[in-house]
Amino acid sequence: MADANRQRIAALGHANARRNRAIDALRVELAARHDERVGLLARRAAKVEQIDGETRVIEGYQARVSRMTGGSDGFSIDALNQCVRYIGVVTDRKRGMVAELAQLDGEIGGVEREIARLQREIAINTQRIDQCSERIAAIRRTIELAREDAQDEENEEIATSRFIRARAFQG
C-alpha cells in the first residue's frame, strides 16, 4: 500500500512538472502574442490617422468645390473638374485604407482570440496542478495517518505486554 501511494505521489509530481513546463511555454507564446497585438494596434492607430488625414483632404476639396459653385464669383471649369477628380482619387485611396483597417481589425481579433485561448490553457493547467497538489497532500496525510495508527498499535502492544509481565511478576 505504501509503495502504491509513493508511486501515485511520484506520478502526480511528474504530471505537475510537465504542466509547469507547459505553462512556461504557454507564457512565452502569450508574451509573443501580446507583443504582436501591440504592433498591430500601433499599425491600426497609424492607419486611422491616415484615414483621418484623407478625410480632411476630401472635406477641404469639397469645401473648395462648394465655394466655387456657391458663390457669385466666376471659376474655371478646369479647376472644378480637377478638384472633383482629386476628390475621387483621394476617396478611392481612403476606401483602400478603410479596407486595410478592416483587415487589421480582423488580425487583431485573431490575435486577441489566441491570447484568450492561451490564458484559458494556462488557467486550466494551473487548476490541474492545484488539484494534483491537493491529491498529493491527501495521500501524504493518509500515509502519515497509517504510520501514526501503526505506531499507536505498537505502543498499545508494548503497554499490554508490560502490563502482562507486571501482573505475571506480581502473581
N, C-alpha and C positions, 0 to 999 in steps of 0.2 A: 504494500500500500504506500509506504513512504517513498519507494523508488518511483512508483507511478506518479505520485504528487510532484516529486522533484522533476520528472520528465515533463509534466504539464507546465510547471513553472518555467523550465528551460524553453519549452516550445512557445509559451506566451511571451517570454522575454525576447526570443528571436523575432516573433511577429512584431513586437513593439519596435525593435531595432530596424526592421525592414520598413515599417511605416514611418519611422523618424527619417530614414534616408529618402523615402518617397516625398515626405513633407518638405525636406530640404530642396529636393529637385523641383517640386512644385513652386516653392517660394522663389527660386531662381527664375523660373519661367514667368511667374507672376510679376516679378520686378521688370523683366523684359517687356511684358505686355503693358505695364504701366508706362514705361519709357516710350513705347510705340504710341500709346494713346496720347501722351503729352506732345509728341511730334505731330501727330495727326491734328490735334486741337490747335497747335500753332499754325499748321498749314491752313486749317479751316478759318482761323481768325484772319490770316493774310488774304484768303480768298474772299471773305466777307468784306474786307476793306477794299479790295479791288472792285468788287461788285458795287459797293457804295460809291467809289470814285467814278465808275462808268455811269451810275445813276445820276450823279451830279453833272457829269458832262452832258448827258441826254437832256436833263432838265434845263441846263444852260442854253443849249441849242434850241430847245423847244420854246424857251422864253424869247430867244432872239427871233425865231420864226414868228411868234405871236406879235412881237414889236413891229416886225416888218409888215405883217398883214393887217395889223390892227390900227396902225397909225395913219395919219393923213399924209405922212411923208412918202415920197417915192422910194422904190427899192428896185434892185436889179433882180430879174428873174433868174439869172445865172447864180447869183448869191443865194437866193431862196432855194434853188434846186440843189446847190452844193450843201446847204445846211440840212435839207431833207435827206439827201443821200448819206451824209455823215451820220445823221441820227440813225438811219437804217444800219450802217456799218457798226456803229457802237452798240446798237440794240442786239445785233447778231452776236457780237463779241460778248456782250453781257449774258445772252442766252446760253452761250457755251460755258461761261464761267458758272452760271447757275447749275448747269448740268454737272460740272466738275465738283461743285459744292455738294450736290446730291450724292455723288459718288463718294466723296469724302465722308459724308454723314453715314453712308452705308458701311464704309470701312470702320468708322468709329464705333458704330453699333456692333459690328462683328467683334471688334477688339473688346468692347465692354461685355459682350456675352461670354467671351473667352475668359475674361477676368472673373466674372461671376462664377463660371464653371470651376476655375482653379480655386477660388475661395471656398466653394462648396466641397471640393475634394479635400482641401486642407482641413476643413471643419470635420468632415466625415472621418478622416484618418485620425485627427486629434481625439474625436469622440471614441473611436475604436481603441486607441492607445489607453485612454482613461478606463474603458471597460476592461481591457486586459489587465491593467494595473490593479483595478479593484478585484478582479478574479485572482490574481497572484496574491494579493493581500489576504483574501478569503482562504486560499489554500494554505498559506503560511499560518494563518490563525488556526486552521484545522490541524495542521501538523503540530503546532505548539500545544493545542488542547489535548491532542492524543499523547504527546510527550508528558504533559502535566498529569493526565489520567494514569499513565503508566508509572510515573513517579509516585503518585498517591497510592496506587495499588502496592507498589514495592514497599512504601513506608508503612502501609497497613499490615503487610505480611511480616515485616520486621518487628513491628509493635506486637502483633499477635504471637509471634514466636518467642519474643522476650517475655510476654505475659505467661505463655505456657511453660517456659523454662522456670520462670519465677515461681509459679504455682507448683511445679514438679519439685523444685528445690525446697519449697516450704512443706510440702506434704508428704 
